[in-house]
């Protein structure tokens, strides 16, 4: 079952406004629990976490910035 364009836009907005800040808070909390690793390790972990969060949502974000493909075409 594939999501419609409007549903993908709504879900992407929910993910970006609610899910991403929650993920950032969780990532920072976990890093604080680990103590203070060397700066390059901390940087590598944040880069990896920054990439990993988007992988499951790739199909939702694909094509969101383009025009609605289901909208009627305006022909002149």
N, CA, C and O of each residue as an XYZ file, in Angstrom:
304
protein
N       0.845     -1.172      0.000
C       0.000      0.000      0.000
C       0.892      1.237      0.000
O       1.727      1.409      0.888
N       0.717      2.060     -0.959
C       1.528      3.261     -1.074
C       0.734      4.467     -0.576
O      -0.484      4.535     -0.741
N       1.434      5.407      0.030
C       0.795      6.612      0.539
C       0.598      7.611     -0.589
O       1.401      7.685     -1.520
N      -0.477      8.373     -0.493
C      -0.709      9.422     -1.479
C       0.271     10.560     -1.239
O       0.947     10.612     -0.212
N       0.334     11.460     -2.193
C       1.245     12.602     -2.090
C       0.897     13.456     -0.870
O       1.788     13.875     -0.131
N      -0.396     13.716     -0.655
C      -0.813     14.529      0.488
C      -0.497     13.838      1.801
O      -0.080     14.495      2.756
N      -0.684     12.542      1.871
C      -0.378     11.805      3.095
C       1.124     11.823      3.376
O       1.539     11.967      4.526
N       1.933     11.679      2.335
C       3.386     11.744      2.528
C       3.821     13.126      2.985
O       4.728     13.244      3.809
N       3.184     14.185      2.459
C       3.508     15.548      2.907
C       3.162     15.734      4.372
O       3.933     16.323      5.130
N       2.006     15.233      4.769
C       1.602     15.367      6.175
C       2.536     14.588      7.089
O       2.967     15.103      8.120
N       2.851     13.356      6.721
C       3.740     12.542      7.552
C       5.136     13.128      7.615
O       5.784     13.067      8.661
N       5.613     13.693      6.516
C       6.944     14.300      6.550
C       6.963     15.506      7.478
O       7.957     15.738      8.165
N       5.886     16.273      7.511
C       5.794     17.402      8.424
C       5.777     16.939      9.877
O       6.441     17.532     10.727
N       5.025     15.890     10.163
C       4.987     15.347     11.527
C       6.367     14.839     11.937
O       6.821     15.083     13.055
N       7.015     14.145     11.041
C       8.345     13.600     11.345
C       9.339     14.727     11.610
O      10.120     14.654     12.559
N       9.314     15.757     10.786
C      10.275     16.847     10.942
C       9.982     17.721     12.163
O      10.916     18.195     12.810
N       8.710     17.942     12.489
C       8.369     18.829     13.598
C       8.328     18.136     14.956
O       8.599     18.771     15.975
N       7.999     16.863     14.988
C       7.899     16.149     16.265
C       8.961     15.066     16.429
O       9.599     14.961     17.477
N       9.140     14.273     15.394
C      10.051     13.133     15.493
C      11.516     13.513     15.535
O      12.273     12.967     16.338
N      11.928     14.438     14.688
C      13.340     14.823     14.632
C      13.812     15.491     15.920
O      14.887     15.139     16.406
N      13.063     16.444     16.505
C      13.513     16.988     17.794
C      13.584     15.937     18.898
O      14.493     15.970     19.727
N      12.636     15.009     18.915
C      12.680     13.931     19.914
C      13.909     13.049     19.703
O      14.548     12.623     20.665
N      14.235     12.778     18.441
C      15.419     11.972     18.130
C      16.694     12.693     18.553
O      17.621     12.066     19.066
N      16.747     14.006     18.341
C      17.921     14.787     18.734
C      18.097     14.755     20.246
O      19.210     14.574     20.738
N      17.010     14.930     20.981
C      17.089     14.883     22.450
C      17.555     13.508     22.906
O      18.385     13.410     23.809
N      17.041     12.455     22.304
C      17.461     11.098     22.669
C      18.941     10.876     22.354
O      19.655     10.279     23.159
N      19.409     11.341     21.208
C      20.814     11.159     20.830
C      21.738     11.913     21.783
O      22.770     11.380     22.190
N      21.383     13.136     22.140
C      22.215     13.915     23.060
C      22.200     13.288     24.453
O      23.229     13.253     25.127
N      21.051     12.797     24.883
C      20.959     12.139     26.192
C      21.837     10.894     26.241
O      22.537     10.666     27.227
N      21.805     10.095     25.194
C      22.635      8.891     25.147
C      24.114      9.253     25.143
O      24.914      8.604     25.816
N      24.476     10.274     24.397
C      25.886     10.699     24.371
C      26.325     11.218     25.741
O      27.467     10.997     26.144
N      25.430     11.907     26.464
C      25.773     12.386     27.798
C      25.938     11.239     28.787
O      26.752     11.325     29.706
N      25.175     10.171     28.607
C      25.304      9.012     29.482
C      26.633      8.283     29.272
O      27.138      7.628     30.184
N      27.193      8.398     28.074
C      28.457      7.726     27.765
C      29.669      8.456     28.339
O      30.784      7.939     28.287
N      29.461      9.628     28.873
C      30.601     10.389     29.363
C      31.138     11.282     28.266
O      30.420     11.634     27.330
N      32.400     11.644     28.384
C      33.016     12.558     27.414
C      34.063     11.816     26.592
O      35.232     11.766     26.976
N      33.642     11.227     25.437
C      34.622     10.553     24.582
C      35.484     11.589     23.860
O      35.181     12.781     23.907
N      36.549     11.151     23.198
C      37.342     12.097     22.391
C      36.450     12.791     21.359
O      35.447     12.237     20.911
N      36.834     13.999     20.998
C      35.993     14.815     20.122
C      35.745     14.147     18.769
O      34.638     14.264     18.243
N      36.706     13.464     18.191
C      36.509     12.831     16.891
C      35.522     11.673     16.996
O      34.775     11.417     16.051
N      35.503     10.965     18.132
C      34.529      9.871     18.318
C      33.125     10.457     18.450
O      32.170      9.956     17.855
N      33.018     11.512     19.229
C      31.724     12.175     19.403
C      31.205     12.701     18.067
O      30.026     12.547     17.751
N      32.080     13.316     17.290
C      31.697     13.816     15.966
C      31.228     12.679     15.066
O      30.216     12.806     14.378
N      31.958     11.573     15.069
C      31.595     10.421     14.233
C      30.236      9.854     14.638
O      29.434      9.485     13.781
N      29.983      9.786     15.928
C      28.700      9.258     16.403
C      27.562     10.180     15.965
O      26.531      9.705     15.489
N      27.739     11.492     16.120
C      26.680     12.425     15.707
C      26.457     12.394     14.204
O      25.315     12.496     13.758
N      27.496     12.257     13.422
C      27.334     12.154     11.963
C      26.582     10.874     11.608
O      25.672     10.895     10.779
N      26.956      9.769     12.230
C      26.274      8.494     11.965
C      24.800      8.575     12.367
O      23.928      8.135     11.618
N      24.522      9.134     13.541
C      23.133      9.268     13.973
C      22.354     10.228     13.076
O      21.153     10.050     12.876
N      23.021     11.232     12.541
C      22.368     12.165     11.631
C      21.979     11.534     10.310
O      21.025     11.974      9.669
N      22.695     10.523      9.901
C      22.369      9.825      8.659
C      21.354      8.707      8.914
O      20.441      8.495      8.116
N      21.520      8.012     10.007
C      20.687      6.838     10.301
C      19.213      7.189     10.485
O      18.349      6.396     10.111
N      18.898      8.369     11.056
C      17.501      8.688     11.320
C      16.678      8.784     10.040
O      15.480      8.505     10.061
N      17.295      9.172      8.930
C      16.544      9.418      7.697
C      16.312      8.161      6.870
O      15.410      8.138      6.031
N      17.093      7.133      7.084
C      16.992      5.934      6.246
C      15.599      5.292      6.290
O      15.068      4.958      5.231
N      14.985      5.106      7.465
C      13.650      4.484      7.453
C      12.567      5.349      6.801
O      11.542      4.828      6.361
N      12.787      6.659      6.736
C      11.772      7.561      6.215
C      12.048      8.006      4.786
O      11.409      8.937      4.294
N      12.968      7.370      4.131
C      13.363      7.774      2.778
C      12.177      7.769      1.814
O      12.048      8.683      0.999
N      11.315      6.764      1.891
C      10.191      6.680      0.965
C       9.152      7.765      1.233
O       8.401      8.125      0.326
N       9.089      8.291      2.446
C       8.136      9.355      2.748
C       8.620     10.686      2.180
O       7.826     11.453      1.634
N       9.920     10.963      2.305
C      10.456     12.246      1.870
C      10.712     12.337      0.368
O      10.897     13.435     -0.158
N      10.725     11.217     -0.321
C      11.041     11.225     -1.750
C       9.958     11.959     -2.550
O       8.791     11.569     -2.534
N      10.361     13.025     -3.248
C       9.460     13.757     -4.121
C       8.580     14.783     -3.437
O       7.710     15.360     -4.089
N       8.768     15.033     -2.163
C       7.905     15.962     -1.432
C       8.106     17.402     -1.905
O       7.147     18.174     -1.916
N       9.293     17.777     -2.286
C       9.562     19.154     -2.697
C       9.084     19.498     -4.094
O       9.226     20.641     -4.530
N       8.529     18.549     -4.793
C       8.071     18.794     -6.161
C       6.562     19.000     -6.187
O       5.885     18.810     -5.176
N       6.048     19.382     -7.321
C       4.608     19.612     -7.468
C       3.834     18.306     -7.299
O       4.360     17.217     -7.525
N       2.590     18.442     -6.901
C       1.717     17.284     -6.685
C       1.487     16.572     -8.017
O       0.924     17.158     -8.941
N       1.920     15.309     -8.123
C       1.726     14.598     -9.394
C       0.263     14.233     -9.660
O      -0.102     13.939    -10.798
N      -0.581     14.251     -8.614
C      -1.981     13.900     -8.773
C      -2.855     15.116     -9.093
O      -4.034     14.960     -9.409
N      -2.296     16.308     -9.015
C      -3.062     17.523     -9.282
C      -3.375     17.617    -10.773
O      -2.587     17.176    -11.610
N      -4.538     18.198    -11.098
C      -4.850     18.372    -12.531
C      -3.883     19.340    -13.184
O      -3.495     20.348    -12.595
N      -3.503     19.022    -14.398
C      -2.549     19.837    -15.147
C      -3.269     21.041    -15.747
O      -4.375     20.908    -16.272
N      -2.651     22.201    -15.672
C      -3.202     23.431    -16.262
C      -2.636     23.577    -17.668
O      -1.453     23.880    -17.826
N      -3.456     23.368    -18.688
C      -2.976     23.440    -20.074
C      -3.530     24.689    -20.742
O      -4.733     24.947    -20.707
N      -2.674     25.428    -21.327
C      -3.104     26.643    -22.016
C      -2.736     26.601    -23.467
O      -3.021     27.544    -24.205
